[in-house]
Amino acid sequence: MKLTEKALNYLKSLSAETITNAKSGHLGVSLGASAILFALFKDHYNFDVSDTDFLNRDRFVLSAGHASALYYSLLSMFGFDVSLQDLKDFRKLGSKTPGHPEYGVTEGVETSTGPLGQGVANAVGMAIAESVMEERFNTVGFDIINNYTYCFVGDGCLMEGVAQEAASLAGNLKLNKLILLYDSNEVTINGALNLANRENVAKKFAAMGWNVIKVAKGNSYWWCSNAIARAKKSKKPTIIIFKTTIGIGTQKEGTSAVHSAVLSKEELAVFKENLKVKESFYIPSDVRELCMASTRRGKLNHEKWNQNLAMYSSTHPELYKSLLAFFDRKKINFDRILKNISKYAGQSTRKLNHYALNELAYQCPQLIGGTADLAPSTMAYIANAGNFSSGNKRGKNLQFGVREHAMSAVCNGIALYEDFITFDSTFMAFSNYAMPAIRMRSMMKVPVMSFFSHDSLAVGQDGPTHQPIEQIGQLRAIVGNTVFRPCDCNELVAGYSVCIKGYKPVTFALSRQDIAQVEGTSFEGAMLGGYLLENTSAKPEVVLVASGSEVPLAVAVAKELRKKHEVNVVSMPSIEVFEEQSAAYKNKIISKEARLVLSIEASNDTKWFKVLGARGEVVSVPTYMGSGNGEEVLANAGYSVKNLTKLVEAKLKQQK
């Protein structure tokens, strides 16, 4: 038996035993794709287990995240910080080996995967980031940035719309350092793939501008390795279609029954005997040495890169200095951004954001992002910076096309590649398309900014389909996502700071219409999530709490109410940030002495009740409204000084 065949047998045994020991997992892909990923790790994947974050490493994305048992077994065999005991702890609470790969939990894992297809878009983002840095820093004789992004996908991944969106974009951008490893076993959980999908994947990807390589023997290590070597020479992104047998070597191979099967102890024993493996959770010394030869190669490549970088620092000192400073966030001057955009006070927050984004771009070479074909409307673009394309890799604006899900997942990948500052943008009503990716970035704590404009009923004549009544509540419901709905420059820039300095994802809800400037807004207050905009009494009867475009309305209502009552006004651009503050601060801002605390926001979000207290009431949009002038639609929904004043008086009267 050849040593590579022996190593592959032990890899299959480890994967199967890991799943049996956990009593759950996905056996089919872990066996069927073993040759593909063993060939990648052994012959092509450039990594250094002693420094898993070094800049020029290859990136690997397991988009088909359910193949985690195979992935963890490979990490263990090739010397990553995943022990045999960690394999025994597969799927146990608190282990390094969770059910699906999790970023920040397992060494070597570049992104969290599980929801199929998103990994493809993450990989596209990583490939974009690589090409940006390659263009900016490489010179003749010095390939300082020269890494590949490999993405493992299955039939399920390529049926997801997000994967198709991202693949189309990658083909258009000619991302030649991107290689998809497609495990084409033609079996899904429900049965044969042709129950749901009969398309010609090869022709489809070719039509999208990809290089296509077909491998008939996808369960053969040699054929897999040879195909990957060919893909690395392509001038286009490459998909390698490996024809494999799901669950190979088991009695249920080739069937849907093996997808998430768990071998019994008896079945496992027979399976291992056929592989000539006698030991339990074991890697023989000759197999370990074979794998460690690849691991040493990766470390040597890293050392050579360090030497090359040292020479580069001498021959190209300015470029080297720029490389070291490229990801520096500490130098960002938020006071300067605020000062330079304050002259535009009173405009819509989408316009203010355009000015702020351009000020940020002036300071940050690592800023890149784009919109879902809505730059003139959301205004989230960098002026005079060009569009990123295969012919202009210095362009700062990404043209995502009408692909919201891929847009946000690609931005996740860019940020994950290294410490890029990135943004995406569309209308608030269309944020639903992007929410799966926002959920994943929130889970991973990836600091990406989303700019969602047209954030209220003031979209007017576009009508109910474009009225984002429930979206802001959905975004606030995503654990780990911070929503900022600013009313002016101060609050907007505070949101920037929370994202960039706080390293957390922030979603911005921005107005289409101009917002009248009010006195007393505060950057420092907004950094606390909410603050007293008008503090007229230590013991107010009424506290009005508002966000975004409803802040001037709250001020106007308070002015009317003060003819009879003591009224304070609170601006709360971020409920999430406010909730992080101390109880003493929150009680100071929203007085417990008040008879009535009323939130005013053009949404139907019930999260307001969490911050308003026992005497809280919410003014919300009860239903989708009609098409018409924005101010008229808002007034028709009850958002007027007259209506809200009457409402407060009625609430106070009911308390007597």
C-alpha angles and dihedrals in degrees: 000000000000116000093240089054090049091049091050091050092052090048090055091046092050092049094048094044091048090056095044091049091051091044088225141059140095111292099170099067094033089064100031095052098039095104092050096053095037089056090049095050095041101045112016118016110102110211141139116213090198091059111020093175100055110140102240098047119125115256121229123194122190096205089172088062094178087077087075096123089060091045095050091046090054092048089052095047093049096050106261118143093275111110130197086254088056088055089052087053092054111149093003119135112269096009128136088239109063123176092268126021113276125199112237094017104074122040111245096023107126099189140004112258137179106106097087121245099019091093089064090057091045089054092049088054091050090050090050090051091050092052092049091055094040091056094045101045111022120098135175107300094008117086093176091162112039113134135136129229113218120192124189113211138173136202090276094054093054093050091059114097093225091062092051092047091051095043091053090052092048092053091050091051093046093228096185095176090065118095124181115204103205117199098204104188094143093224129111132178093272096048138272115013091235090070086078108008133038100158124134101247093188094056092042094055092042088054089052091056100263131139108239125207121182123206115191093187101053092158091060117095094208095051091047094050093047091052093051090051090054092048092056089063095056125113089211135053108277134219115196111202108207114192103215141167114241113230092007114195096026129101090249097049116146094022136100089241090076095053095097098004122145118210115229116234089260093049090046091053091053091045092052092045090056088052091048091241115141104167129081119236091348138142114197117229095246091050090047090050091050091053094042090055086066090044091053090048089056092050090048090051088053091050091049089050090052090051091048090049090053090053089046090054089058099042097038105027096161094050090046091051089050091050092053091048097041097097098034108134095169092075094061110118107208091177089061092050090050094047093050096049098040090087087070093060114146095037126112115285090240088062092044088051091053090056092044092049091052091049089051091049090055089059101035123058088182093064115113134149147120151194139263092259092298106102095127090051105039090032090214098143138106111246120232091001099110132228120286109244141145087271097042113039090165091066113119099202120078115210100212096171118213093326108116098166094048090042093061095040091049089052088053089055093049091052092045093052089068137318098309119154106227140172141191131196146192139135115303090240089060095049088099088075090058100041098096089060092043088053091053094047090049090051090051094040091234109170102230123147120224117196111200112181132186087053104171148027087288088087079090116171095032084075136204096329089063098039108108099208100145102023099086090053090050091050092049089050092062106101110239096015117119118208122203120191102180127193096199148352096295094055094041095054090045087061090052090053093048090054101040102035096029094048095225133122114261127193116202123208105205131188127239092203127064116265118217111242114247128199122251104031113151137205089201092049092049089052085064092052096242137024144171107277093176116021106183099151141024087214107034123182091214134028117194114200119193142164135208118333092005093064094085088047091054090050091051092048091049091052090055094045093051089074084079109008146044106250132182124193123213124194110207113182093167126030090184094057092043091054089057092062126096121275089244092056094046092049090050093053096043103037118220087209092069119108091210134022112190127186118208117198131136095239138077096241113146092192086094089078089068092065104030098070132217094319095048125133127182128217104207142163107262099197145352108295131217132268117269146094109341097234091047092050090050092048091048088055090054100262100134134108092244096050096043093047089053090047093054092047091050092049092050091047091053089057094059 
